[in-house]
């Protein structure tokens, strides 16, 4: 059966405000961005927003990693993403230290091993 591009089009009704907001997001993405490319990215990827601020797009693979870290750290994926970015900035400013989020992951892993009997907690005297 031959494909007809017109039958594969997605039609969505938007309010003027929604349309204006979408167009602003497209403008913010840079020169040459199109509505079609923007919509495809939204459908394919995962959208993360925080407190109604401008959303940003991450790949599905990265979103799954954020969710996994969120479970480990007992945080929402958007908070994990924010802390990772803060951690990168911390690494740039303080090259001799791990970012706090990395320190927390290491501590949680160490305590999990100790609780499961794989390792022993070292206490400082």
GIBEL-V627925 format. One record per residue. N is the residue number from 1. RES is the residue in three letters. SS is DSSP state (2 for helix, 1 for strand, 0 for the rest). PHI is phi in radians with two decimals (* if undefined). PSI is psi in radians with two decimals (999 if undefined). Layout:
<<N;RES;SS;PHI;PSI> <N;RES;SS;PHI;PSI>>
This chain:
<<1;UNK;0;*;2.16> <2;UNK;0;-1.19;2.55> <3;UNK;0;-1.52;2.49> <4;UNK;0;-2.07;1.90> <5;UNK;2;-0.96;-0.57> <6;UNK;2;-1.17;-0.55> <7;UNK;2;-1.38;-0.24> <8;UNK;2;-1.69;0.14> <9;UNK;0;-1.37;2.55> <10;UNK;0;-1.75;2.18> <11;UNK;0;-1.97;2.21> <12;UNK;0;-2.35;2.37> <13;UNK;0;-1.58;2.28> <14;UNK;0;-2.17;2.56> <15;UNK;0;-1.30;2.90> <16;UNK;2;-1.04;-0.70> <17;UNK;2;-1.13;-0.73> <18;UNK;2;-1.13;-0.75> <19;UNK;2;-1.11;-0.76> <20;UNK;2;-1.09;-0.73> <21;UNK;2;-1.12;-0.75> <22;UNK;2;-1.12;-0.76> <23;UNK;2;-1.10;-0.63> <24;UNK;2;-1.16;-0.70> <25;UNK;2;-1.07;-0.70> <26;UNK;2;-1.15;-0.76> <27;UNK;2;-1.07;-0.72> <28;UNK;2;-1.14;-0.43> <29;UNK;2;-1.29;-0.33> <30;UNK;0;2.12;2.99> <31;UNK;0;-1.10;2.42> <32;UNK;0;1.53;-0.08> <33;UNK;0;-1.24;2.49> <34;UNK;0;-2.13;2.81> <35;UNK;2;-1.07;-0.75> <36;UNK;2;-1.06;-0.81> <37;UNK;2;-1.12;-0.72> <38;UNK;2;-1.05;-0.85> <39;UNK;2;-1.11;-0.73> <40;UNK;2;-1.05;-0.76> <41;UNK;2;-1.08;-0.69> <42;UNK;2;-1.16;-0.75> <43;UNK;2;-1.17;-0.72> <44;UNK;2;-1.34;-0.74> <45;UNK;0;-1.61;-2.95> <46;UNK;1;-2.02;2.43> <47;UNK;1;-1.80;2.29> <48;UNK;1;-2.11;2.23> <49;UNK;0;-2.20;2.78> <50;UNK;0;-2.39;2.05> <51;UNK;0;0.90;0.69> <52;UNK;0;1.29;0.11> <53;UNK;0;-1.30;3.04> <54;UNK;0;-1.02;2.23> <55;UNK;0;-1.30;2.82> <56;UNK;1;-2.38;2.69> <57;UNK;1;-1.76;2.36> <58;UNK;1;-2.24;2.73> <59;UNK;0;-1.20;2.81> <60;UNK;2;-1.07;-0.67> <61;UNK;2;-1.09;-0.79> <62;UNK;2;-1.15;-0.68> <63;UNK;2;-1.05;-0.72> <64;UNK;2;-1.11;-0.68> <65;UNK;2;-1.15;-0.69> <66;UNK;2;-1.11;-0.70> <67;UNK;2;-1.11;-0.74> <68;UNK;2;-1.10;-0.80> <69;UNK;2;-1.12;-0.62> <70;UNK;2;-1.06;-0.72> <71;UNK;2;-1.14;-0.80> <72;UNK;2;-1.04;-0.73> <73;UNK;2;-1.67;0.00> <74;UNK;0;1.02;0.85> <75;UNK;0;-2.41;2.84> <76;UNK;0;-1.28;2.62> <77;UNK;2;-0.98;-0.61> <78;UNK;2;-1.17;-0.62> <79;UNK;2;-1.21;-0.67> <80;UNK;2;-1.07;-0.78> <81;UNK;2;-1.05;-0.77> <82;UNK;2;-1.09;-0.76> <83;UNK;2;-1.19;-0.56> <84;UNK;2;-1.14;-0.74> <85;UNK;2;-1.13;-0.74> <86;UNK;2;-1.05;-0.67> <87;UNK;2;-1.12;-0.69> <88;UNK;2;-1.09;-0.79> <89;UNK;2;-1.09;-0.69> <90;UNK;2;-1.08;-0.74> <91;UNK;2;-1.10;-0.66> <92;UNK;2;-1.16;-0.74> <93;UNK;2;-1.36;-0.65> <94;UNK;0;-2.16;1.37> <95;UNK;0;-1.12;-0.29> <96;UNK;0;-1.61;-0.02> <97;UNK;0;-2.17;2.63> <98;UNK;0;-1.34;2.58> <99;UNK;0;-1.07;2.72> <100;UNK;2;-1.02;-0.68> <101;UNK;2;-1.15;-0.62> <102;UNK;2;-1.22;-0.74> <103;UNK;2;-1.04;-0.72> <104;UNK;2;-1.14;-0.75> <105;UNK;2;-1.07;-0.79> <106;UNK;2;-1.07;-0.75> <107;UNK;2;-1.12;-0.78> <108;UNK;2;-1.08;-0.72> <109;UNK;2;-1.13;-0.73> <110;UNK;2;-1.10;-0.78> <111;UNK;2;-1.18;-0.62> <112;UNK;2;-1.12;-0.72> <113;UNK;2;-1.13;-0.73> <114;UNK;2;-1.13;-0.71> <115;UNK;2;-1.19;-0.52> <116;UNK;0;-1.52;-0.04> <117;UNK;0;1.55;0.05> <118;UNK;0;-1.37;-0.43> <119;UNK;0;-2.52;3.03> <120;UNK;0;-2.09;2.45> <121;UNK;0;-1.28;2.36> <122;UNK;0;-1.71;2.17> <123;UNK;0;-1.79;2.47> <124;UNK;0;-1.51;2.36> <125;UNK;0;-1.67;999>>
